[in-house]
């Protein structure tokens, strides 16, 4: 389900959908621009496109609800018109959702955040309890495949009063009707563009939008929210212990490495000492031997002749 403003990036998004390995996909494109939306054709690769046209602009929430109203698949996914999904994205989420208990409402996976040149900035990959949503939104909109039946059964929809974080509010709704299943890996890209100068992206506007979410969901905070906060703090403490253990292990490995090097040096030194002792022993044996003693006069004569030869040479210079 694509809420489209007719941006140039839409074709790249559709190309990524066309490369999916899952066989049954219908692409719903909602014209949120109004007049002047470019033609999108009737197919995206082998997948049919259903274009929901509008002659006036729609908010993000309005466009999302139109998409939900027209969607017919068992599993639904939102995809913004500047984001990309990798070929196995739908397949792995659909399989996880199909194999999960009936109480599971959605499957989600990791997403890479990239700039306009495709360089990786960061990643969104959180295998955390769903209660974490009471603290912050950790689910990029196209990281999730959710069950249409449960959503319609419980009448979940996008809150059109929210300018941003409408997806966060939607995930909070889904957290109340079913479980979340995490699928490891990174199989989608979220574009962080230079459009951050738009008024909707200012820190003040973002904080105001977050406050709207907190105010709306505050009645649930006394139970689920506090429990989620406790779980989150426990995770942070566990992570801290893990980091400390990792650092300790690194130092232990370094000590073991140095001890190994020291042991090798010690063994080499011992070997050299043994070799030196052997040489000294052979020299002592030679000097004490009978042949050495019996040739002592000969060595004395030879040494005297060398001295005389030296003196004779000096005399004739």
URLINFEN-V469125 format. One line per field, one symbol per residue. ss: DSSP state (H for helix, E for strand, - for the rest). burial: 1 if it has 16 or more other C-alpha atoms within 10 Angstrom, else 0. Layout:
ss=???
burial=???
This chain:
ss=-EEE-----HHHHHHHHH--------EEEEE-----------EE--EEEEEE-------HHHHHHHHHHH----EE-------EE---HHHHHHHHHHH----EEEEEEEEEEE-----EEEEE-----HHHHH------HHHEEEEHHHHHH------------HHHHHHHHHH---EEEEEEEEEEEEE--HHHH-HHH-HHHHHHHHHHHHHHHHHHHHHHHHHHHHHHHHHHHHHHHHHHHHHHHHHHHHHHHHHHHHHHHHHHHHHHHHHHHHHHHHHHHHHH-HHHHH-HHHHHHHHHHHHHHHHHHHH--
burial=11111100010011011111010011111111110010000001001111100000011111111111001000111111111111101101110110010001111111111100000000011100011111001111111111110110000111100101111111111110011111100111111100000000000001001101110000001000100110110000000000000000000000000000000000000000000000000000000000000000000000000000000000000
